[in-house]
Amino acid sequence: MAFTDIDDPSVYFQTTLYTGNGGTQTITNGGNSDLQPNWIWTKVRSETGSHRLVDTVRGLAKPLFSNGNDAEGDETNYSAFNSDGFSLVNNSLNENNRTYVAWQWKAGTSFSNDASATSVGNIDSQGSVNQTAGFSIIKWSGNGSNDQQIAHGLGAAPAWWIVKRRNADVDWYTVHKSTIANYYDDYFLRLNDNTVLEGDNNVGTGVPTSSVFFVGNDTLSNASGGEYIAYLFAEKQGYSKFGSYTGNGNADGTFIYTGFKPAWIMVKNASATQNWLIYDDKISPINAITALNFPNQSSAEDSSAGARMDMLSNGFKLRINHAGENASGNNYIYMAFAEQPFVTSTGVPATAR
């Protein structure tokens, strides 16, 4: 078997930087391959401003905000998702002379499951899925019942997913495979907050399978009358990794093996009250990485803390003694996507930055 089925990760994930012009403009992605995005997560870098997350399942004028618990918004920033990027109008994501980052993922295949007809799950679900990249966008209507199953379309058990109730001011619900042994049942994090792991067996109630994931009757995941969206990821060798590590409290920090040269990394201290952190290879194209963004905050990009980490050909190495990513003995979860696999299916190795 080849080391990876994805030799060119830019087909499925890309980071794009741009500067607003105060009018209309088309942003073209700069990866090796065209990418028509289905999910775009955008943040103004140079100023304070909310993260805005839109997708093709809910519609381009319906942003969600990772730094708050707000219900789905109603604003026009995008005029189109194009075959290789997106088009903008003069609004919050295209203000003159402000700098922005757009993180983009591709799903693309329409998905629908009638639970009563297929006997898969208890709740009908619809969305967009890409089994090769292990990514799906799924929406459903809550029924207020506990221990419910929802089809996700991945063909493999998800390792990380985030859920948001769209029609109410309710926190984001985040599940990651590496928190503790029974993470699916009892423990979760809030993407819009800096809090530690929480336990509540009415939020998620079972171990996901290759066809379904579970929700309880909590307002975060399945309230009666609630409208929900989830972004789910299954791990794919050479392309994505969702793991954990223990900090060593040293500037000569922990090395984390991913099996690829990372393009994007998100980290959260699961043991202590600390912000979520995002690093990418476009904002920081050379080592050491010195700039980061905070998914749970509206603050501008931070490049004041010095060297944070190195992105290597097969993983990343921490370069700071900081509670956000490397406090001694603290447990951290991470999510990472590739710029290039460590070794392609044809034997081509990744090069260092």
N, C-alpha and C positions, 0 to 999 in steps of 0.2 A: 504494500500500500504506500502511496506517495505521502510525504510528510504533510502536505497540505493540498486541498482541492481549490484553494484560492491563491493563485500566483500574483494577482494584481488586486490588492485590497481597495484601490481607488475606484473600482467598479461599484463598491458597496458603501464605502464611507470616505468622506473628504472634509477637510477643514478649509474654508475660504475666508480670506481677509479682504476687506474693502473699505473705501472712504465714501461717506455720504456726499451727495451733490445737491441736495435740496430740491430736486426735481424728479425725473424718472430716470432709471438706469437699469441695464441688464448686467447681472453678475455672472460671469462664466467661470466654471471651476477649472482649476489648474492641475488636476491629477493626470495620471497616464491615460485614463479612460474617461469617456463621458459618463456622467452620473445624473440621472433625473431623480431628484430627491422625493421621498414620500414623507420624511420627517425632517424639519429644520429647527434647530435650536440656536437662536441668535442673541448676542449680547453686545451692547455698546461698550467699547473698551475705554474710550477716552473720557467718559463722563459717567456720573451716576445714572442708572436707568435699569428697568426691570429686564430680566431674561424673558424672552418670548419664544414659546414652543408652538409650532403649527404643524399640521399634517394633512395629507390628502383625504383621510377618512372623515375627519370632522369638517374640513374646509379651510381655505387659506385666510379667511377673515375672522377666525375664532382662536385667538391666542390664549395659551395658558402661561402662567408665570411661576417659575420654579422657586422664586424668592418670596412667594406669598401663598396664602390659601384661597385666593380669590377664585370665584367661579369663572368659567370661560368668558373671555371678553368678546367684544364686537368692534373691530377696527380693521381698516384696510391698510396693510403695509405692502403686501405682495399683489402684483397683478397676474402673475403666472409662475408655475413651476415648469421650467423648460427642460429640453432634452439634455442640457449640460449646464444646469444652474437654475437661476430664478430671476424674475424681474420685479423691480420695486417702484413704488410711487413715493411722493413727498410726504412722509409721515415719520413715525417714531424710529424706524429702522433705516432712514435715509436722510437724516438732517445734515445740512451742509458742513463739511470739514470734520465731522465726527468720524472716528474710526470704529469698525465693527468686526466681529468674528461670527461666522455661521458654520456650525457643525451639522453635517448632513448625512443621513442614512437612507438607503434604498430598500424598499420592500417591493411593491409593484404588482403582485399577483392578487387579484380579488379573491376574498375569502368570505364564506357565509356558512353558518351551521344552524339548521333547524333542529334543536335538541330532541324534540318529540318525534321527528321523522327519522333521524339518524341514530337515536339512542346514545349519542355522545354528549355527555353533560346534562345539566338541568335547565340552563339558561341559554336562549338563542344568542349568537354572537356574529358579528360581521367585521370586516376589516380588510387588511392588506398584508401579505406575507411573502417572505423570501426564505425558503428552506435552505438554500445553499449558504446564505450568509447568517442563518439562524436569527432572523428578526421578523417580528410581526407587530402590527398595530391592530388592536382589537377593541371594539366598543360593545357595550351591552346596557340593558335597562335592569336596574336592581329590583328584586322581588321581596326583600326583607326577610328571607328565610336563611337559616344557618346551614352550613355544610353543603354549599352549592358548587357545582362543577361547570367550568366554562371552557369550551374548545378554543385552542390558540393557533392551530394550524402549522406549528413548527415542525412536527414530525420527530421531535426530540424534546426532552424535558427542559424547560427554561431554567437558566442558572441565575438570572437577574431580571426583575421586572419592577416597573413603577406604575402606580395607578393614581388617577385623579378623578374625583367626582366633578363633573362638568357644570352642574346646575345648582351648586351651593358653595358657600365659602367653607371649605373643608380641606384639611391638610392632605398633602401628598403621602401616599403609602408605598414604601419601598421594601422589597424583599431581596436578599442576596444569599446565595447558597452557603457562604463560608462564615456566617456569624457564629452559630453553634450547631450542635448535632440535630436538634429538632427545630431548626429555623423556620421551616415552612409552616409549622403549626402555631407557634407562640410568639415569635420575635420579629420585629420590623423596625425600620427607621423612617423618619419624616424628611423628605427631600428639601422642604422649605424651612427646616429648622436645624439647629446644631446639636440637638439632644442625642443621648446615647440610646442603645437598643431598648425597646419597650416590649413587654409581653402582653398579649391580649388574644386569647384563642377564639374570639368572635370576629377577628379581622380576616385571618387566613386559617383554614381548618384541615389541611391535609397536604401530603407530599405530591407535587405535580407529576404528571406522567407525560408520555410523548404526545398525548392528545388533549389533556385538560389541565387546568390549574384550579385551585380551590379558593372560595371566598366565604366569609361568614356573614352575619347579619349586621355588622357594624356599619356606621355611616361612611367610613372610609372606603368600603369596598362593595356593599350590597344593600343599601337602604331601599326600602320601598319608595318608588318614585324617583330614585337616583339615576342619573345618566352618567356612565363611566367610560373612561378611555384607559387602556393599558399599553405600554411599550414593553415587549418581552424579548429576551435574548437567550438563545441557546449557545453554548460554547462551541467554537469551531477552531480546530487546530490550525495554527499558523495565521489566524485572522483575529480571534477574540479570546479574551481570558478574563475570568471573574474569580478572583482568589482572595487570599488573606495573607498577612504577614505580621510578625511581632517586631515592634520598634526596638532599637538598641540604644537610643539616647546619645548617639555619637555622630559627629560630622562625617566620619567614615562609616556611612550607614549601611543598612541592610540591602542586599542585592535580591531582586525578585525576578525569577525566570518566567518569561511569558511564551517563549518559542517564536518570537518575532521582534522586529524593530518597531517599537510603539510609535503611533501617530497621535494618540489621544489617551489620556489616563485621568480617571477620576478616583479620588481617595477620600475615605471618611474614617476618622477615629471612632470605632465602635465602643470603646471603653470610657471615653471622656467627652465632655461637652466641647466640641470643636466644629468649625465650619467644614462643609464639603469643599473640596479643592479640585479644580480642573487645570490640567497642563496639556499643551499640544505642540506639535512640531513645526507649525507655521509661525506662531507668535514667538517661539524660541527655537530657531532653526539650528543652533549650535549648542553644544554643551558648555557650561552647565546651564540648565533651565533656571531662569531668574524671574519669570512672570507667570502669574496664575490668576484665575477667575474663581468666584465663589458662587456656586449655584443657589445657595440659600440667602444671598445678599444682593442688593441692587448696586453696591459700591463699584467704582471704576476698577479696572484691572490693576493689580498690585505687582510692582516690580521692585519693591523696596527692601526685600528681605535677603537679597544676595542669592547664592547658589542653593537651589532646592534639591535637584536631582539631575542625574545623567540618563538620557535615553540611549540604550545600547543596542547592538545588533540582535540580541536575544532576550532583552528585558530592560529593567531600569534599576538604578542604584541611587539610594538616598544620600544627600550631601549636606544635611542640616540636622541639628538637634532641636527639633521643634515639635510641640505637642500635636500640631496639625497632621504631621505625617511620620514622626519618628521618635516619640517619647518612649523611654525605656520601659519595656514590659507591657506596653499598650497593644491592644489588638486592632488591626486596621483591615478594612475591606477595600478592594480596588476593582475597577472595571477598565479594561484596556482594549483598544482596537489598533490594528497593524498599519504601518506604512509599507512594510515588506516582510514576508515570512523569513525566518532564520535560514531556511533552505527551501527553494521552490520545488515543484514537482519534477522539474528537469535538472535539479542539482545545483542551481545557481544560489550561492550564499549571499546573505545580507551583508552590506558593508557598514562600517561604523560611520557615525555622523562626523 
